């Protein structure tokens, strides 16, 4: 795989109510001429494998994506297990061995089911912070490199303790995969508690600061290099259309991240795409367009018409993968189609 540009990330500071992001200095590698001109295609999956049947079928999913001659890299948007099974070392090792079968570079974005929710008794009553450390050990053994058999370099926030946050550029599109998870970005109280523990809240604040720093650096690099689009990847659905009456108490930890995306998107002259999993049902919308109820929900004063969000199918709906093609010379830059998985009945 060619023309993955990488840059050094900056750090950000986050307060409980206000937040400030420091810009820092970014450096870029060679920006090859064909990086802005040559279309390419990538696959996006998430919220799989869920349960014994999907686990058994996951090798076939990987084989089908490997066999697609158009696909040049793969993104997994997190949740490598369902929310009611054990977060065991053996399970993590099994999924990692399956991930190693992807022929193309694989960017894995962490989900809540594999660490945040592991406090649940039916998950094994683990300490979620210990499970997050284990996920980082198993799935990010070489920070700054993707998974997959054709591993490539990416910019990692390993120096901030968040190796899963990575950035890269291809075909004039700046990408960022960031650790933003369901369960209110891990602020939902753990079993036996009515409030987040101090250790839990400290982790969320630190990780959120790193996420916002990565988002800022991605847009700064995109503006500097006149990239055609920005694409963000995460697990959490911060605009879940399946929830009819969302409570701010269940979403407040997303607010600074949504504000950062809105702020950076408004300053970017091009389309911005957000791919997420979490809610399991394919959806394509503009969550912060004029008239959206999410604007007031997240206390945003200005609409963000250039932000387009796509949710991938997952869980019992994991019957396809999203095939996304970058077309640098078209106004929308990205287009996509859902490819049925063989034997899925889709």
N, C-alpha and C positions, 0 to 999 in steps of 0.2 A: 504494500500500500504506500502511495506517495503523497507528498505535500500535506503532511500534518504539521501545522505550525503550532509552536508552543511558546508560552511566555511565563515569566516569573510572576506568581500571584502576590497580592498585598494582603494585609490583614485588616480587619475591621473591628470596631468596638461597638458593643450593643448594650444599651441600658434597658431597664424594665419598661420604661415608657417612651423614651427618646432614644435615637440611635444615630451614630455618626460613622461615616465610612471614610477612611483615609485612602487617598488615591495611590500613593507610592509610585515606584518606577517600574515600568514594564519593558522587557526586552524581547525582541522577536527574532526568530531564526529566518532563514531564507524564505522568501515568499515567491515560490515558483510561478512562472507565467501561466502554466496550465491549471493552477489552483483556482483561478477565477473563471476558467473557460470550459472545463471538461465536466459534463454531467456525471453524477455517480448515484448509486442506490444503496440504501441501508435498510435493515430489517429491525423492527421494534416489537418486543414481546414484554409481558409482565404478568405478575400474579399467577405464576406457574413455576413448578408443578404443584397442584393442590390435590392431596389425597393419593391413595394407592393407584388408582387407574391412571391418573395423569403422570405419576412418577414412573409407572411402567411404560408409558407412551412417550416420555420426554426424549429418549434417544431417537425416536422416529421424528419428532419435531426438529431436533438438531440436524438430523440427516436431510430432512426436506429443505431446511434453510441452507445447509451446505451445498445442496444440489442446485440451488437457484443461481444461475450464472451471472445474474445482474448484481446480486448482493455483494458488497465489498466490506461491510462491517455490520456488527449487530449490537443493539442496545437492549439490555434487560432492565426494566424499570422497577425491580424489586419485588418483594414477597415471593420467596423461593419455597414457601410452605404455607399451609392454611393456618388459621388463627387458633386452632384447637388441638394441635399436635406438638409433640416434644421438640424443644430447641436443642437437640443433642449434638455433641461433637460428631458423632457418627453420621448424622444426617447432613451436617454441613460438609463433611468430607465427601459424602456421596454426590452432592450437588456440584461441588467443586470439580470432581472427577468428570462429571457430565459436561460442565462448562469447558473443560479442557478439550472436548471433542469438537468444539466450534473451530472450523478451519480459518475463518476470518477473525480479525480483532474483535473482541467482545468488551464492551463497556457495561459494567454491572453497577446499577444504582441501588443502594440498600433500601429495604422496605421495613415496615414496622413488625411484621410477623416474625422476622428472624432475630429481633432483639427487643424492641420496645415492649411488646406484649408477652414476653417470655416469663414475666412475673406470675402469669395465670397458673393456677394449679394444674390444669390440663396441658400446659406447656412445659411443666417440670418445676415450677416455682423458682426459676432462676432469678438472679440479680440481673436486670437488663443491661447495666453498664458492663458487667463481666461478659455478657453475651456479645455486646457491641465490640469489645476488645477481641473476642474470639473471631467474630466475623472479619475484622480487619486483619487478623493474623492469617486466617485461612484464605480469604479471597483477594487480599492485596499484599502478597508476599514480596512483590517487587514494585514499590511505589514509583509512579512515573511510567509504568508500562501497563498496557491493557492485558486482559486475559485473552485466550484464544491462541491457536497454533501459529498465527501470523502476528504475534504481539508487536505493537508499535509504541513509540514514545508519546506520552501526553504530559501536560502540566498537572502536577499533583500538589495538594496541600498537605503532604505528609509532614512538612516542617511545622505545621500547625496542629498535628495530631489527627488530621482528617484525610487520610490517603484516598478515601473513596470520592472526594470532590476533585474532579478532573476537568481540564479544558483542552480543546484542540480546534483546529480550523481545517476545513477541506472544501475545495471548490467555491471559495468565497463565502462560506457560511461558518460563523463562529459558533461552536458548541460548548455547552457546560453541562455536566452531569453532577447534581448536587444532592446531598443527603438531607432530604426533607420528607418526613414520614407521617403517616396517619397517626391516629390517637393524639390529635392536637400537637403534632410535631414532638411527641413523647412527653407532653405535659399532663396527660391523663394520669390520675393517681394510680399507683401500683396497689396490688392486693393488700388489704389491711390498712390502707391510708385513705384519708379524705382530701388530702392536699399533696402536691408534689413534694418529695423530700428535698432538702437543701442540695444534696449531691445530684439529684435528678435535674433540678432547676439550673444548677451550675453547668451541667453538661449541655442542656438545651441552649443556654445563653452563649456558651463558647462556640458550639457548632453553628448556631444561627449567625453569629458574627462572621464565621468563616464562609458560610453560604453566601451571605450578602457581599463579602469581599470578592468571592469568585464571580458572582453575577456582575459586580461593578467592573472587575478586570476584563471579563468577557466582552462587555459592551465597549469599554475603553479601547480594547484591541480592535474590535470590529470597526469602530469609528476611525481609528488611526489608519487602518489598512483598507478602508472603503469597502468592507465586506457587504455582500448583498442582503444577508439575513442573519439573524441570531436564533439559535435553537437551544432551549433549555430542557433538560431531562430530570424528572424526579418521580418518586413514588406517590406522594400525597396528592389527593384530589382536593385542592383548596377551594374549589367551586363546584361541589358535588351536586349535580342536578337531581339526583335520586333522593335527596333530603328535602322534603317539602317546606319545613320550617326550621332552618338551621339556627342553633343557639350560639351566640358569640362566645359563651363559656367553653364551647367545644372547638373553637377555631382561633381563639385570640393569639395563640403562639405563631400563627401564620401571618399575622398582620404586618410585622416589619418586613417579611419576605415579599409579600404582595406589594407593599409600598415601594420596596426597592425595584421590583420588576416594573411597576408602573412608572416610576421616576426614570429609570434607564430607558425604557421603551419610548417614552415621550421625547427623549433626547436623541433617538436613533431614527435615521431617515431610511426606513425599510421595514419589511415584515419581521415580526417576532413570533416564534412558535414555541409553545410549551407542550411537551408530551408528558403525560402522567398515567399512572395506573390507579390502583386503590379502590375505585368504585365499580370496576369490573365490566362495565357496559360501554361499548364504543360510543363516543360522543365527539362532535366537532362544533365548536362555538367560539364566540368572542365574549369572554366572561366580563370584561371591563369596558365594553362598548357603551355608548350613550344609552341611557334608559335601563341599564342593568341594575338589579337590586344589590349586586355585590359591591357596587361603588360605595353606597352608603353603609353597607354592612362592614366594610373594611375602612371606613372613614376616609375615603378618597374624594377629593373635590373635582378632579378632572378625569374625563373618560380617556380610555387608551384604545383607540380604534385599530391600531396596528398589531395588537396582541391576539393571536389565534391559538386556542387550546385544543388539543386532541387527547382523548382518553382511549386507551387500548382495551380490547376485550381481555378478560381474565377470569380466574376461578372456573365456575361451570360454563362460562362463556368463552373460555380459552380454546376457540375452535378455528382461529386464524392467526396469522401474523400480519403486521402492518408493513407494507412495502413502500418505502418513501424514496422518491427520486428528487435529487437536487438539479434544477434546471436554471443555471445562473442568468440566462438571458430572458427569462419570463418575469412578469411583474410579481407573481406570487412566490417565485423561486422554488418552493417545495410543492410537490403534489404526492398523493399516496392512494393506495388501494389496499383492501383487506384480502389476503390470499388464504383461502380455506386450507386447513390442515388435512392431510390425507387421513381418511378414516374417522374424521371428526363428526361427520353427518351434517356439516354446515352447508 
